[in-house]
C-alpha cells in the first residue's frame, strides 16, 4: 500500500517552528517511502479563519521546499461529508443534543459529591447532564430528524457497546499502530478498551452549534476521504487518537497508522503557539534564514 500522509494547519495565524517540524517530518517520511504528502486546510472555524493566513500557509510551506497535489482539501468546502457522518451516528441513537455551557460543566463537576474534576483529551470529562434530557429523540431517532444548529455529543457508553457488544469493558475493542511515541513513550500496538473511553474520555462533542463538526469528527472523515495511511502529528494529540479510532469503527472506516512526534518548545520548555509571533516562519525568513536553517533549528 502506498503511504499517504498529510499536514492540516488552521489558517488562524502564522505558522511557527512547531508547524515547520511537523510538515517537514511528514513530507520527509512520505518521500522516503515513495508515498504522497497532502496539504489540508482546517478552516471549519470560520470565525477565526482568515484568507491572508491561508495564503501565508502556502507561501511558507513552498519556501520550505514542500510540494503537494492541487487542489488541497479545505474543510469549509466539505461540510456535506460531516453532515452525512453525523446523520449516520444519529440514526443509530448514538448522539444527543447538549445545552450545557463550559461553566455549567465546571460547576457540575465541582459539586462536593463529584470529587476532583477529571480531565480527558477533550478537556473536562462531561458529566452526562443532557444525556437523557430529550428521551424522545434518543428512543426513536429515525422519527426525529437530527437537529441542526445545536451541540451534539457522542454517548460513549452506547458507542463502545456497539463496537464490542460482547466484549468486557476492560478488554480491547479497538487498537491502532503507533510508530512514533506517545507522551509516555508508547509505541507499537495501542489497545483501547470501553473503560478507557467511558472513564477517561467521556461524551465528546461531535457537532457544535456554530460549526458543521468538531475537530474529532472532521479529522476522521477527512483522513478517510483522502485515503491517509499514516497520520503524522504532535504528541499532544496522542490521547485524542482513541477518540478518532472509536469514530473510525463506528463509521466503518479504515484506521490509519499514527506517528506522533515530539513538540518544539521555547528556551523555557513551553510548547510553541501561534501567539509566539517571534518564532513565526515568516519572521525567520525576513531575517535572512534559509530553509536549511529552519531544518537545523527543529532538529532535522
N, C-alpha and C positions, 0 to 999 in steps of 0.2 A: 504494500500500500504506500502510495506517495505521501510524504509528510506535508501537511499544510498547517501553518501556524499563523498567528496574527498579532497585531498591535492595535488596541482600541482606545485611543485617548478621547477625552471630553474637550470640546472647544470652549472652555470656560476660563482660560488663562494661558500664559506662556508655558511651553514645555521646559522642564528643568533637567538637571543631570540624571535624576532618577528615571525620567521618561527616556532619556537617551540610552541609558544602560539597558532598559527593558526592550526597547525597539531594536537596538543593535544586537543584543543577545538572541532575540527571536529571529532576526534576519540572518545572523551567522549560522544558527542551528539549522534553519531551513536550507540555506545554501550548501552547508556541509553535507546534508542528507540528500541533496539533489531535489529538494522539495520547493514549496511555494510559500512566500511571505505575503500576507494580506494586510492592508490597512483598512480599519473600520472606524467610522466617526460615531462616537457615543453622544448623540445630541438630543436624546429624548427630553431632557430638561431644557425646554425652550426658553424658560425664564432666565437662564444663565448662559446659554449658548450664544456665541457671537460670531458672525461671518468673518470678522477680521482675525479671530483666534483660530478658526478653521483654516483660513488661508495661511496663517503662520505655521500651522502644523505641517502642511505640505512643504512649505519653504524650508523649515528646519530639517525635516527628515531627508529631503532631497539633498540639502547641503551636506548632511552626514554621509551621503553616498548610498542611501537606501532607495529601492525601487519596488513597485508593486503593480499588479494588474489594475487597469482602469475600466470602468469607474469603480471607486471604492463604495462599499455599502455604508449608507447613512441611516441611522436608526429612525430618524424622523420620517423617512420615506417608507418605512416597513411596518407601520402600526397595524395593518391588517393581519400580519403574521402573529403579532402578540395577541390581538383580539381573538384569533382562531384558537390559540393555545388556552386562553382564559375560558373561552366557551367550552372547550373540551373538559377542562377541570371542573367547571361549574356544572356541567351535565352529569358529572359523577358525584356531585354532592360534596366536593372537597373544598369549596370556597365559601366564605361568609363575609358579609359586609361588616365593617368596623367603623364606629364613630368616635373612638377614643382619641384624645389628643395625647401628645407626649407627656403633658403634665398629668393627665388622668392616669396614664400607665405608671408614672413615677409615684404618684400618691397611692395608688392601689398596692404597689409593691412595697411601699414604705410603711404600710399598716403593721402594728406590733405583731399580729399573729402570722405575718408573712415571713418574718426573718429578714436577713440582709438581701437586698435586690441582687438578682443573678444576671450577669451579662453574658450574651452569646455573640456569635459572629454578626448578628444584625442589631446589636445594641441590647437594651434591657429585654429580657425574655418576657413576652406578652403573657399576662395572667389569665387570658381567656374570657375577659369580661363580656365581649359581644358574641361569644361562640354560639349561643343558643338564643340570642335576643330576637331573631327573626325565624321562628321554627317552621313557618310555612314554606319559606324559601329553602330551608335545609332539607325538609322532608320530601318535597316534590319539586326539585329544581327544573324539570322539564316543563312544568306548568307555570313556572315563574322565570321569565327570561332574565338573563344576567343583568343586574342593574349597572347602568353607566354612570360615570362621574362620581363614583364612590370609592372608598378604600376597601380592597378585598384581601382577606388573609387566607392562607392555606391551613386547613385543620390538619396539623401534623400527625396527630394520633390516628385519624382516619386514613391519611395518606400512606403512612408506613404500614398500616394494616392491609391496605390494598396491594402494596408491593410484596409483602411477605405474609399472606393470610394465615399460614400455618407455622410461622417462624416465631420462636420465643423472642421476647423483646430484647434480651441480652445477646442474641445471636445475629450474625451479619445478614442484612437484607440486600446489601449492595456493596460495591467496592470500586476503587479506582487505582491506577498505577501512577506513582509519583517518582519521577526521575531526577527531580531537584532535591529540595529538602524543606520540610516544614519548620516552624519555629523551634520545635524540639528535636530537629534532625531526622524526622521520619522520612523514610524512603521505601521504595518497593510498593507492595500491595497494601493499601489502606482500607480496612474494613469499616463499614458503617452499620450500626445497629439502630433499631427503633428507639431504644432507650437513649442513645446518643442524641437523636433528633428531638425527642419529646422533652427531655430534661435539659439538654444543652443548647437547643436552638429555638424551639417553640414555634408558634404560629406566625410565620413570616409574612410580610406584606408582598403581594404579587402585582397588585394594581393600586395606583394612587389616584386620589380624587382629581388631581390636576395633571396627571401623566398617563400615557397609554399603558405603561407597565413599569414595574420596579426593575432595578438593575438585575436582580437574580433571575427573573423570568426572561428579560431581554437578552442577556448574555447566553443563556441556554438555547433560546430559539435562534439567535444569530449564529452561534457556533455550528449548530446543526445545519442551518441553511447554507453555510459556507463550507460545509464538509471539513471542518477543522479537525485534525487528528491529534494535535498537541497544543494545549493552552499554556503559553509561556507568560508568567506574570509574577508580581511580587509576593513574598512570603506573607505579607499582611492579609492576603486573600485566601490563604491556605484553609482556614477553618470554614470559610464560606463555600468551599468546594463540596462539602457534604450536602449543602442545600441544592447545589447545582446537579449533583448526581441523582438525588432523590427526584428532582424535577425531570431529569432525563428519563428515569424509569417510568414515571407517571405519564409522560408524553410519548413514550415508546421511541426514544431517540438513542442513538449510539453514544456511549460515554468515551470521550477522547482521553488521551493520556495528559498528565499535568506535569509541568516543570515550574515549580515555584523557586524564585531566585532571591538572593539577599537584597536588602534595601540599601540605597545610597543615603548616607547620613552626613550631617554637617560636622564641624570640628567638635561640637558638644555632644555628638551622638544622637542628635534629633533627626528624625526622618524628614526628608525634604518635602515641601508642599508648594503649591502654585503661588502662594503668597510670598515665597522666598525669591523675589524677583532678581536678587543679586546673583542667583545661581541659574538663571534662565539661559538656555542655549543661545538665544539671540544676543544676550549681553556678552557672553564669551566670544561669540563671533564678531561682534562690533569692536571688541577689544583686541582683535587680531589673532584669536585662537584658530587652529585648524581642526578638521575632523579627527586627525590623528591625535591631536592634543586632547580632545574630548574622550577618545578611546582610552588614553593613558589615565585620565582623571578618574574614570569609572572602573579601571582595572581590567580593561580588555586590550 
